[in-house]
Amino acid sequence: MKHIIILGDGMADHPVDRLGGKTLLQYAKKPYMDMLAKNGKTGRLVTVPDGFHPGSEVANSSIMGYDQNEVYEGRGPLEAASIGYEMSPNDFALRCNIINVNDGIIITHNGGNLETEDADVLIKYLNEKLASQYPGIVKFITGIQYRHLLIIKGGNKYVDCAPPHDHPNEEWKPLLVKPMSNVDASLLEGHYKDGEGNALAATSDEYRMSAQETADLLNELILKSQEILENHPFNVARKERGERMANIIWPWGGGYRPHMLTLSQMYPQIKRGSVISAVDLIRGIGHYAGLRNIIVEGATGLANTNYEGKAQAAINALKEGDDFVYVHVEASDEAGHDGDLELKLKTIENLDSRLIKPIYDEVSQWDEPVCIAVLPDHPTPVEIRTHVKEPVPFIIYYPGIEPDKVEKYDEVSCVRGDYGLIELQEFMQTFMNIK
């Protein structure tokens, strides 16, 4: 039995008055999800453990079977792995958004839907004009679209950095970086000397600044970046056209290099697997999980992503010997963050007709059965525009499964599913025990 997980990031939602009190999954036309629900088994999954923010890094790695208390290091190290940056022992890696602010308010977390080619110009400019002020300590690395990487040599991870997508239309200065207040004081301290009492160089693998010094440095970078970016010709031209500027950096989700077992070590039946995503975060999880990252041309992380290309890549991977494939689509999450109801409905319908349909139509003809799971990682309700920590509905289907009585795939129907409410690593354990 082969296994494939198809994940619509942020796809779950809340009842919306404009939809007659239905959720988007209830309202959307999604015949293949409903067919899989009718012929398979359903339930709900808690994807975020207590004490953790409902971020995609937490939810997706929990779905893959990882205990966050053992592996969690934030988004930055995962995205570093995806980009191909090998972290040193004293590296502190942070996700670095280029966002849009106006009149002291966070307008959008995505820099006005910044394209990667334009972002690369801005990142290089930041290295030239800003990182150069901190030689050997600060480095910006280009990622995808508005999602980039900031490396602080010797940075301390015990700082509070607010995810920008959780604070739309809020003042940004009160959200600047602070040392954590809920950790042991010893974790906030720096490490300046070796075992013999000799001063360590700031770039040495053993050196670590304090949490307060790290927060001060990050805030300094944020404030300086605004002037640098707003005066770049790219943003000057945008402003003249009345478009949103990509006018300030926002670092968050920082951590050190994680220590994770591969999925093959955790589940011996996975001899070879792959991950398909346009998002560095998910590719980074895949890297540490021992999965091949399959790059699909035209996969954007937005509503215009190449659904068909992802579907074909997944089919090819299974056909060519993969035992496990993880297909991630970001589009619904982005639409949720933007509060765009119509677009989010469209992303759900596209996931159904342009990705799930071709995958199911193909693998249902094979002699070797394929077990299919469909689920989101967390809700991103369009009327809230942020991730929320709530159970998500899921489907598991394979040829010969005894179906439950659920006939539709949505947040309400799946409450009655035979799997009931399961938590965290239980999903992957349940899924991979289907042989």
N, C-alpha and C positions, 0 to 999 in steps of 0.2 A: 504494500500500500504506500503510495506517495502522498504527500501532504502539501497543501497550499493555503496560506492565509491571505485574504484580500481585505485590506484595511482602508476605510475611508476616514481620513483624519478629521476629527471634530464633527462627524456626520450627525451624531445624535443631537437632539434639541428639545425645547420645551413647547407646550401648546401655545399657539399663536392666534390671537383674536382674528387677525386678517384671514386666517385659514379656517375659520369656523371653530376655533378651539382645538384644532388638530395640530400635532407635531408635523415637521416637514417630512419625516419618514412615513407618517400616516397619509399625508396629502400627495406626495410625489407618485408619479407613475413608474413603478419599478417591478415589472412582471417577473424578472428572473430572481430577484431577492425573495419575492413572495412565493415563487415556485419552490425555491430551496427551503424556505421556512416550512411550507406545507408538506414537503417530502422528507424533511430532515428533523432535527431536534433543535430546540432553542432554549435560551435562558438569558440570564443577565450576569454581568461580570463586574466586580469591583477592580479597577485597574490601578488605583492610587492608594498606597498604604497610609495609615495614620501618620501624621507628622510630615508628610511630603506635599509639596505644591503640585497641583494637577497639570504638570507640564507633559509635553509629548515624549520627552526623554524618559520620564518615569513610567508613563503609561505603556509605551511601546516595549521597553525592556522588560516590564512586568509581564506583558502579554507573551513575550518570548521565553518567560520562565525564570527571570532573574530576581533575586531577593534584593530590594533596593538598600536594605540595611547593610548589605555586604558589598555592593558594587557601585552605589551611586556616587558620582563625582561631578554632576552637572552636565550641561550641554557642551561647554567649551571643549573638553577633551575628546568627546565623541566627534565633534565637527573637525577637530584637528586631525583625527585619524582618517576621516573621509577625505579631507583636503590632501592628505599625504604628509603632514607635518609630524615627525616623530618627536614626541615630547621628552625632554630631559627631566631628571628627577626633581629639579627645583622649578620647573616651569609651572606657571599658573596660567591656564588657558581659559579665555572667556569668549562666549558668543558676543560678537560686536555688530549690532544693527546700525545701519545708517538710517535715521528716522527724520520725520518732518515735525518741527515745532514752529509755532507762530504765536506771538504775543504771550509767551511764557507757558503755552499749553501744548501738550502732545496731541498732534493732529492725527498722525498715522505712524504705525510702527514700521512701515515698509518703504519709507522715503519716496512716497508717491509712485509705488510700483516700479522701483528702480530696476533697470536691466543690468545684467552682469557686466556687459562691455563698458557701460558708463560707470558702474561701481568700481571696476578695476582701475579706471583713471583716477577716481577719487581716493581709493586706497593707496595707490602709488604716491599720490600727492600728500596724503597724511604721513606716509613714511618719510617723505622728503622734508616736509615742513614741521612735523610734530614729533614723530618717533626719533628723529635725528637729535632732538634736544635731550634725549635720554639714551645715549649710546650703550648698546649691549643689554639694555634693560627692557625696552619697549619695541614691539614689532607688530605691524598690521599685516594680515595675510588675506588675500582675496578669496571669497567663497562663491556663493551663488546669489544673484540679485541683491537684496538688501542684507543678506546673512553672511557675516564675515567673522574673522578670528582676530583676537587680540592676545598676544603673549606678553606676560609680565614675568621677567626672570626674577625669581625669589619672592614672588607675590604670595600673600597669605589668603587662603580660600575662605577664611571665616569672616566674610563681609556680606552684608545684605545689599543685593543689587536687584532692583525692581524690574521684572520683565515688562518691557514697554507695551506689549499687546494687552496687558492687564490693566492699563491705565489710560485708555483713550479719553481725550477731552479733560484731562487733569493737568494741574500745574506740575511742571517737571522738576523744578528746583527743590521742592520738599522731598522728592524721590531720589536725590543724590545718595551716593554710596555711604554706608555706615558700618562700623564694626558690629558683628552680631552681639546681641545682648543676652542670648539664652544658651551660651556654651561656657565650658570651663575656662577660667581666666588664662590658664596655661596655654590654651590653644591660640589665644590672641597675641601671645608674646612672639617676638622675633627670635631668630637664631643667628647670632653674629659671629660667634667664635667656635673654633674646633675644640676637640677634646682636651687639647693642651693649653687652651686659653688664647690661642693666636687669632687675630682678627681675620675674618673670612672676606674674600673679595665678593662684591655684590653679584658677580656673574658665576660664582662657584656653585657646584651642585648642592652644597650643604647650606648655603646662605638662605635665610628666609626673613623677610621684613615682618614687622608686626601688622596686625589687622588694621590699626589706625593709620599706619604709614601707607598701607595698600589702598585704603579708602581715600586718603588724601591725594595719592597719585592718580587714581582713577578719576576722581572729581576734577582734578587739574586738567587731565586729558579731555574730559567731556567739555569743560568750559572753553578751553583753547580751541577745540575742534570746531565750535560753532563759528567763530570768526574766520577760521581758515576755510571751512567749507562754503560759507555763504559768499565769500569773495572769489570762489573758483568760477571760471568762465561758464562751466556747465550750469551751475546754479544761478548765476547772473542771468543767463539766457532764459532759464526756466521762469525766473521771477518776472522778466519782461513779458513773457507769454502768458502770465497769469497762472502758471502751473505750480504745483507744490515742489518745494526744494527738498533735496536730500541734505539737510543742513546741520546735522549734529550727530555724533556717535553716541551709542548707548550700550555699554558693556554690561553683561549679566550672565548668569548660568555658569560661573567659573568653577574650576576644580583642577585636581592633579590627575596624573595618568591613572586610569582605573585598572583594577585587577579582576578579570572576568574569565571563567571557563568558557570554552567554545561550546556551541550547541552539540557538536559531535561527542564531546566529553560528557555532556549531561544526558544526551539521548543517543546511544550508540547506533540506533537505527538510521540516524542522519549521517550517512557517510559523505555526502556532498550536498551543499545547499547554496542558495543565492538570495540576495535581496535586490529589489527593484524599486528605486525611489529617486526623485529629483532633489531630495532634501539632505543636506550634509549630515544633519543629526542622525537620520535613520541609516544612512550609509556608514556612519561611524559606529553605531550599535552593531551593524552587520559585520564590520571589520573585526571588532573585538569578539563577536560571536563566531568567528571563523567562516563567515559566509562570503561568497564571491559577490562583489558589487557589479551589477550589470547596468551599464550606462545606455539609456535609450535616447536616441536623437529626438529632439522636440519635447522631451519631458521637462516641464518648466516649474512645477510646484504651484501653478496657478490654474485657473479654469480652462485655459487654452492648452493644457498639457496634452501630450500624445497618448491618449487612452489606448488606441489600437496598437501602437508600438509597444506599450507595456504589456498588453495582453499577449501579443505574439512572442515577446521576449520570455514571458512566463511559460508559455506553451513549449517553446524551444528548449528552455532549461529543463523542464520535466521530461521532454522527449529525449534529450541528449544525456540523461543520466542523473539529474538532481533528484534527491529524495525529498527535499523540502524547499519551498519557495515562499518568500515574504514579499508581497506586492503592496506598496504603500502609495496612496494618492492624497496629496496635500490640499487639493482644490477646495473641498468643503470647509476646511478649517479657515482658509484665507477669506472665503466669502462670509463665514460667521464673524470673523474679526472685523470685517468691513460693515457688518450689519446689513448685508445685501440679501434680502429674502429671496427674490427671484433668481439671483445667481446661485445661491446655495441649493435651491430646488433643482436647478439645471445641473449642478455638479452631481447631485444624487442620481438623477436620471441618466446622466452620462456614465457614471460608474456602473449602473445596471446594464445599459444597452451597449456600451462601447468597450467594456472591460469584462464584466462578469459573464455576459452572454457569449462572447467568442471563446472564453476559456471553458465554460461549461459545455458548449456545443462541441468543442474539440475533444476534451478529455472524457466525455460521456461515451465516446465511441471506442475508447481504448480497451484492450483486454485487461491490462493492469489497472485496478481501481485507483481513483484519486479522491482523497478526502479533502473537502473544501470547507473552509471557515470564512465567514463574512462578519465583520464588526468594525465599529469605530474604536479609537483609543480613549476618547473622552467626549462629552458634549461641548460644543462651542455655540451656545444659543445666540441667534441673530439679534435678539433684543437685549442681550447683556454684553455681547461682543468679547467675552473672555471665556477661558476654559473654566468649567465647573467640575467639582469633585462629586460625581454621581455615577451609579452603575450604568453600564452600557448594554444594549441588547446584542446578542450574538446568535449565529446559525452555525451548526455543524451538519454537513451532509456527506454521505458516501453511498455508493450503490449497495442496496440491501439493508440500510439502516431502518430500524422500526421507527416511523415518525410519531411525534407527539400530536396533540390536537390543535396546535397553533397553525393558522393558515395565512397569516400576514407577518411581515417583518417590520416591527416598529417597537418603540419604547414601551407601549402599553401591552400589546399582544404577547410579547416575550416574557412578561411576568408569569404567564401561565405555562411556560415551557417546562419540559421534563427535567432539564438541568437545574432549574431553580436559580438561586443566587449563589454563585461561586466567587472565590476571591483570588486575585493575584496569580501566583504560580500554578494554581489549580487548573487554570485554563490550558496551559501548555501540557501539563501532565495528563489531563483528560484527552486532549487532542492527539498527543503522540502515543497514547496507549491504545488508540484505534489502529489495529494492524490487519 
